[in-house]
């Protein structure tokens, strides 16, 4: 067994973590998620991820567990556990398709719809707080840059590079 090195290697000591875009994006996402969870737990008794899932189902963006797994970048078993919790709370149900019995769609209960309807105000309140002091132009520019990052990653956003730049110039 080798002795641990007492000082970081030169590459590590020169790396400025606080200047890393990846680190900053991760911290912002974590902070935003924690703030949304604080509000959604206090107001609705659910986490930010649970509220986001309810919102995605309500909006029609994700109606299958596999779609949720892709959207959130988590494995199917994690989605199953989340859906199980929401189903146990009476906010969501699984509905087997009549056309293809292998397909199980997610559907919100009336209480799930009411909860999902309250999530945009929570999302907006947290973002307004985090983006305090930003101009409308700065917010638009930030969104434009984030869309470009997603496009560069190959992430399907429904926008091409040209469409994203055209859209952003109008917003």
N, C-alpha and C positions, 0 to 999 in steps of 0.2 A: 504494500500500500504506500502511496506517495503522500508526502506532507502537503497540506493545502498551502497554496501560495499566499503570502502575507499581503501582497499588493496586487491590485488588478492589472491585467495585461494592458499594454499600451493602447490597444484598440478600444478596450472598455473604458479606460480612464479618459480618453479623448471624446468618447461618444456623449453628446449632450441630450440626455433623455427628454428633458423639458422642451427641447427644440425639435423633437421627432414628431412629424405629422401623425404618424400612426399612434404614438402614445397620446398625443393631444386629442385625437378623434376618439380613442378608447376612453379617456378620462371624461370627455364631454358626454359620451353615450352613457357611461356609468353614472355620472352625476344626474343627467336628465332622467334616467330610469329610476334612480333612488328618490328623486324629488316627486316624480309621478307616483311611485309606490306610496310615499308618505301621504300624498293627497288622496289617492284612490283607496288606500286602506282606511284612512280617517273617514272618508265620505261614503265609500261603497263596500268596504271590507274585502277588497281584492287587490292583488298585486298589479303592477304596471303591465307585466306580461299577460296576465289573465285578462285585464281590461283591453289590452291591445288585440288579443285573440278574439274577444267578443266583438270588438269594433271591426276587425277584418271579416268575420263571418257576417255581421250585420250589413257591411258594405258590399258583400258579394265577391270580394277579392279572393278570399280563401274559403272554399266550402268543403274541402277534403282535408283530412289530417296530413296527407302527403304535401299538399299545397302549403300548409302552415309550416311544415318542416323545411321546405325549400325557402320560404319567405324569411324565416327566422334563422336559418342556417343551423338547425338543431336536429338531432336524430329522431327517428320515428317513435322510439320508446319514450323520449322526453315529451313529445307532443301527446302521446297516449296518456301519460301521467297528468299533464295539464288538462286535457279534455276530460279525463276521469274526475278531476277535482271540480271542474266547472259543471259537469253533469251531476255530481253529488250535491252541489250547491243549488241545483235546480235552475241553472242559467242557460244550459245548453243540452241538446239531445242529439243522439246519433239516429239517423233515419236511413234504413236500407232502401236502395233504389228498387223500384218495381221493374224497371227495364233490365237492370243487371244486378242481380242479388249480391255480387261480389263488391259492389260500390256502396260505401257507407258515407252519406253526406252529413254534414254538421248543420244543425238548425238551432236557432235561439228560441228559448221559451219567452213568454211575455215579459217575465222579470229580466231575462237576459237582454231583450230588446231595450227595456227601460234603462238597464245598466249601461249598455253600449251607447245609448243616446247621450249619456252624461260624460262619456270619455272625451269627446272633442273639447269641451270646456276645460277639462283638467289638462289635456295636452296643451291647449292654447295658453292657459294660465302659467304653466311651467315655462313654456317657450318665451312668453312675453317677459317673464322675469329674467330668464337667462340672456335674452337678447335686448335687455334694457340698455338704452343709450345708442343702439344701432339705428342708423337711418333706414328708411325703406329701401333705398338703393343698395346699402350694404347687405341687408338681408337678402335681396334679390341676387346680388353677386355671390353671396355665400351659397345659396341654393343652386345657382348655376354651376359653381365649382364642384359642389357635391354631386350633382348630376353627371358632370364630366368624369369624376372619379368612378362612378358606377358604370358609365359607358366604357371607360378604359378597362375596367375589370372584366368586361364581358357580361356583366350582370344585366339581365333583361329588364329594361325599364320601359320598353315601348317607345323609346326615343332613340333616334340615330344622332350622331354628332351634329349634323346639319339641322335637324329638327330641334334639338336641344338649344342650339345657339339662336335659331329663329324664335323659338318660344321665349327664351330668356330676354331677348331684346324687346319683347312686347310687354313683359311683366314688370 
